[in-house]
Amino acid sequence: MDKHTSTHTESGNDAGFDQLLRSANLEVPLPGAFQSEVWRRIAVARESTLTARLAHALESLLSSLAQPVAASVLVFATISAGLWFGARSTEPGHDAKLAYVQSVSPFVEQPGADAP
């Protein structure tokens, strides 16, 4: 009997508590800039990823190359680097035409080949 009374009392308190919660005013005024602050935080979180940073860097590079001065400098630098690397790879006094003729001519003795 004691158990039944305590259960009935708890459910009675629950019903009163439920009614009190339902009657409570739940409308809490939000700060004026709340929504814009939430969207700003979302935008900052998206921009802080590595992928977003790389995409932004690539976009900045490509947009700078759309300007004639930057594009001209890039073309000049690329041609200069190609000429410099090309000049570095050849030996001084090495004639490319002569090397080609020696490599395809059947009459020129190849180095390291045994004489018959």
TORGU-184030 format. One line per field, with one value per residue: chain; residue in one letter; residue number from 1; x, y, z of N, C-alpha, C, O in turn. Coordinates in steps of 0.02 Angstrom, whole numbers, plus 50000, padded with zeros to 5 digits. Layout:
% TORGU-184030
c	A:...
r	A:...
k	NUM:...
neast	X:...
nnorth	Y:...
nup	Z:...
caeast	X:...
canorth	Y:...
caup	Z:...
ceast	X:...
cnorth	Y:...
cup	Z:...
oeast	X:...
onorth	Y:...
oup	Z:...
***
This chain:
% TORGU-184030
c	A:A:A:A:A:A:A:A:A:A:A:A:A:A:A:A:A:A:A:A:A:A:A:A:A:A:A:A:A:A:A:A:A:A:A:A:A:A:A:A:A:A:A:A:A:A:A:A:A:A:A:A:A:A:A:A:A:A:A:A:A:A:A:A:A:A:A:A:A:A:A:A:A:A:A:A:A:A:A:A:A:A:A:A:A:A:A:A:A:A:A:A:A:A:A:A:A:A:A:A:A:A:A:A:A:A:A:A:A:A:A:A:A:A:A:A
r	M:D:K:H:T:S:T:H:T:E:S:G:N:D:A:G:F:D:Q:L:L:R:S:A:N:L:E:V:P:L:P:G:A:F:Q:S:E:V:W:R:R:I:A:V:A:R:E:S:T:L:T:A:R:L:A:H:A:L:E:S:L:L:S:S:L:A:Q:P:V:A:A:S:V:L:V:F:A:T:I:S:A:G:L:W:F:G:A:R:S:T:E:P:G:H:D:A:K:L:A:Y:V:Q:S:V:S:P:F:V:E:Q:P:G:A:D:A:P
k	1:2:3:4:5:6:7:8:9:10:11:12:13:14:15:16:17:18:19:20:21:22:23:24:25:26:27:28:29:30:31:32:33:34:35:36:37:38:39:40:41:42:43:44:45:46:47:48:49:50:51:52:53:54:55:56:57:58:59:60:61:62:63:64:65:66:67:68:69:70:71:72:73:74:75:76:77:78:79:80:81:82:83:84:85:86:87:88:89:90:91:92:93:94:95:96:97:98:99:100:101:102:103:104:105:106:107:108:109:110:111:112:113:114:115:116
neast	50042:50099:50191:50108:50045:50153:50188:50073:50076:50195:50162:50058:50128:50208:50114:50071:50192:50219:50115:50152:50273:50226:50151:50245:50331:50415:50478:50619:50702:50814:50979:51002:51094:51109:51077:51153:51279:51289:51290:51408:51503:51490:51535:51668:51716:51707:51800:51918:51969:52091:52073:51992:52079:52182:52109:52074:52202:52243:52145:52177:52304:52277:52191:52278:52362:52285:52305:52395:52531:52578:52561:52649:52771:52777:52784:52906:52993:52978:53027:53158:53204:53197:53292:53406:53417:53429:53551:53636:53633:53705:53868:54018:54086:54026:53953:53795:53741:53845:53855:53734:53748:53853:53792:53700:53765:53828:53960:54042:54145:54088:54105:54176:54138:54185:54316:54307
nnorth	49942:50058:50075:50094:50214:50304:50298:50347:50475:50524:50521:50611:50726:50735:50765:50891:50958:50944:51023:51146:51166:51172:51288:51385:51529:51519:51598:51676:51823:51848:51912:52056:52040:51904:51802:51841:51832:51695:51646:51708:51642:51513:51534:51572:51453:51369:51427:51405:51281:51170:51138:51243:51349:51316:51320:51455:51513:51464:51522:51657:51661:51626:51731:51838:51809:51840:51970:52076:52114:52028:51905:51919:51928:51800:51720:51765:51728:51588:51556:51602:51518:51395:51414:51431:51308:51225:51267:51234:51095:51049:51000:51098:51141:51035:50970:50960:50921:50848:50745:50681:50635:50547:50453:50389:50352:50221:50207:50262:50224:50150:50196:50079:49970:49813:49787:49706
nup	50000:50034:49932:49821:49852:49852:49716:49657:49708:49651:49514:49517:49552:49440:49342:49382:49373:49237:49186:49236:49167:49036:49040:49052:48990:48843:48752:48716:48696:48561:48532:48425:48317:48308:48211:48098:48154:48177:48043:48002:48080:48028:47897:47922:47977:47867:47781:47846:47821:47747:47612:47568:47586:47494:47375:47373:47363:47237:47157:47175:47117:46983:46948:46956:46851:46745:46718:46607:46633:46734:46670:46562:46629:46684:46567:46514:46619:46615:46486:46501:46604:46539:46435:46514:46585:46475:46420:46523:46524:46416:46367:46368:46210:46149:46010:45951:45828:45768:45861:45839:45706:45723:45803:45719:45603:45506:45477:45571:45705:45849:46019:46130:46059:45989:45875:45716
caeast	50000:50144:50219:50056:50034:50210:50184:50019:50098:50244:50128:50022:50178:50228:50062:50075:50255:50209:50072:50193:50320:50188:50127:50302:50344:50478:50505:50675:50724:50883:51012:50986:51141:51120:51075:51210:51338:51291:51312:51478:51542:51489:51579:51737:51733:51717:51861:51978:51992:52148:52048:51969:52139:52215:52066:52081:52269:52242:52103:52215:52358:52249:52164:52334:52389:52240:52330:52448:52599:52595:52566:52711:52827:52778:52808:52977:53028:52977:53074:53226:53222:53209:53356:53460:53424:53453:53622:53672:53636:53753:53938:54052:54121:53989:53912:53737:53733:53896:53837:53679:53774:53894:53749:53662:53807:53856:54031:54079:54158:54055:54150:54162:54122:54245:54332:54307
canorth	50000:50115:50083:50120:50283:50344:50300:50392:50542:50544:50535:50673:50781:50739:50799:50962:50985:50950:51080:51205:51174:51192:51356:51431:51568:51495:51645:51715:51866:51839:51975:52079:52015:51834:51762:51859:51806:51623:51636:51728:51587:51458:51553:51569:51382:51341:51456:51386:51215:51170:51138:51311:51391:51301:51345:51528:51529:51451:51573:51720:51654:51628:51798:51883:51794:51870:52037:52070:52121:51966:51852:51931:51910:51727:51693:51781:51686:51519:51550:51610:51457:51343:51426:51421:51236:51196:51283:51198:51023:51031:51007:51149:51112:50977:50988:50915:50893:50797:50688:50645:50600:50491:50401:50353:50333:50153:50209:50288:50172:50164:50183:50019:49914:49774:49789:49638
caup	50000:50037:49865:49777:49871:49829:49644:49641:49725:49601:49451:49529:49548:49371:49304:49401:49347:49165:49173:49250:49112:48976:49047:49055:48930:48815:48704:48742:48641:48540:48515:48358:48267:48321:48150:48057:48188:48164:47974:47997:48108:47980:47841:47946:47985:47800:47752:47883:47801:47702:47544:47553:47580:47431:47322:47374:47337:47166:47126:47176:47068:46916:46934:46945:46785:46695:46704:46556:46659:46769:46620:46525:46673:46689:46503:46511:46668:46591:46430:46528:46641:46489:46403:46562:46596:46413:46413:46576:46514:46364:46385:46327:46154:46125:45952:45949:45760:45759:45904:45807:45648:45748:45831:45668:45546:45511:45462:45628:45754:45913:46076:46169:46013:45971:45804:45688
ceast	50045:50174:50169:50043:50090:50209:50130:50040:50148:50210:50086:50068:50201:50177:50063:50137:50250:50167:50111:50242:50285:50165:50183:50310:50413:50509:50558:50699:50798:50914:50999:51030:51153:51125:51136:51275:51345:51316:51385:51523:51544:51536:51652:51760:51746:51783:51924:52003:52050:52126:52026:52028:52175:52174:52072:52149:52272:52202:52141:52271:52331:52220:52221:52365:52345:52261:52390:52519:52621:52603:52630:52772:52832:52804:52883:53018:53031:53026:53145:53249:53236:53275:53414:53471:53450:53527:53663:53681:53685:53824:53970:54091:54085:53944:53856:53728:53783:53881:53781:53705:53815:53849:53712:53704:53835:53932:54073:54086:54128:54104:54128:54144:54187:54254:54334:54374
cnorth	50063:50129:50116:50194:50327:50349:50349:50465:50568:50561:50599:50733:50791:50778:50874:50995:50994:51011:51145:51219:51199:51265:51408:51467:51549:51544:51689:51759:51855:51907:51993:52049:51940:51794:51778:51833:51731:51610:51657:51673:51528:51473:51550:51496:51350:51365:51433:51316:51221:51173:51208:51357:51380:51327:51421:51549:51519:51503:51640:51718:51661:51697:51847:51870:51821:51941:52032:52073:52056:51908:51859:51911:51834:51695:51705:51737:51613:51509:51556:51548:51400:51352:51412:51346:51202:51208:51246:51125:51003:51043:51060:51114:51052:50999:50937:50883:50837:50735:50647:50604:50539:50435:50361:50329:50263:50152:50234:50233:50193:50151:50120:49959:49879:49778:49718:49615
cup	50000:49968:49819:49791:49846:49752:49622:49655:49674:49536:49458:49525:49477:49330:49320:49373:49271:49148:49185:49193:49049:48981:49049:48988:48903:48765:48737:48685:48625:48526:48442:48304:48274:48256:48105:48088:48176:48093:47966:48024:48061:47922:47862:47953:47918:47770:47788:47865:47751:47629:47523:47545:47514:47372:47317:47345:47262:47129:47123:47124:46997:46899:46923:46876:46729:46678:46657:46584:46693:46720:46579:46566:46679:46625:46498:46558:46645:46534:46455:46565:46591:46453:46451:46574:46533:46403:46464:46560:46459:46388:46342:46271:46125:46068:45945:45881:45748:45801:45872:45748:45670:45775:45778:45609:45556:45501:45520:45680:45821:45969:46114:46125:45994:45895:45777:45664
oeast	50028:50183:50186:50032:50078:50227:50140:50022:50146:50228:50078:50050:50214:50195:50056:50135:50273:50183:50103:50252:50311:50159:50170:50297:50463:50563:50543:50715:50840:50879:50987:51006:51203:51172:51166:51322:51400:51359:51421:51575:51596:51573:51694:51817:51790:51818:51979:52054:52057:52157:52039:52028:52195:52202:52074:52153:52300:52222:52136:52282:52359:52225:52213:52393:52366:52238:52432:52562:52676:52649:52663:52819:52888:52844:52920:53070:53082:53063:53189:53306:53282:53311:53465:53528:53489:53563:53720:53731:53704:53838:53951:54124:54112:53902:53869:53710:53765:53891:53780:53687:53811:53868:53693:53681:53863:53964:54135:54037:54142:54140:54069:54135:54238:54207:54359:54381
onorth	50114:50187:50161:50232:50382:50402:50387:50510:50626:50611:50635:50785:50847:50818:50915:51052:51044:51048:51194:51276:51241:51299:51468:51438:51562:51530:51732:51734:51853:51955:51948:52033:51914:51755:51733:51815:51706:51567:51627:51658:51495:51429:51527:51480:51308:51326:51441:51294:51273:51208:51230:51401:51428:51353:51449:51597:51560:51527:51676:51768:51698:51720:51895:51917:51824:51969:51988:52036:52032:51867:51808:51881:51807:51648:51660:51711:51580:51460:51519:51526:51361:51303:51384:51322:51154:51164:51228:51095:50944:51089:51068:51064:51020:51043:50877:50825:50785:50679:50586:50546:50486:50377:50303:50288:50248:50102:50228:50199:50247:50101:50110:49904:49911:49772:49673:49559
oup	49969:49949:49781:49744:49821:49726:49575:49617:49654:49504:49409:49497:49455:49287:49275:49351:49244:49101:49148:49173:49013:48930:49048:48935:48936:48740:48779:48631:48671:48509:48401:48250:48249:48247:48077:48052:48166:48084:47926:47996:48055:47900:47823:47937:47911:47738:47760:47892:47718:47589:47468:47501:47481:47324:47262:47308:47226:47075:47073:47089:46957:46842:46885:46846:46671:46628:46666:46561:46681:46727:46564:46540:46678:46628:46478:46540:46654:46533:46433:46558:46602:46443:46430:46574:46538:46380:46451:46580:46456:46426:46284:46282:46079:46076:45935:45876:45720:45778:45877:45740:45640:45770:45791:45570:45609:45514:45519:45696:45847:45968:46127:46150:45984:45856:45811:45640
***
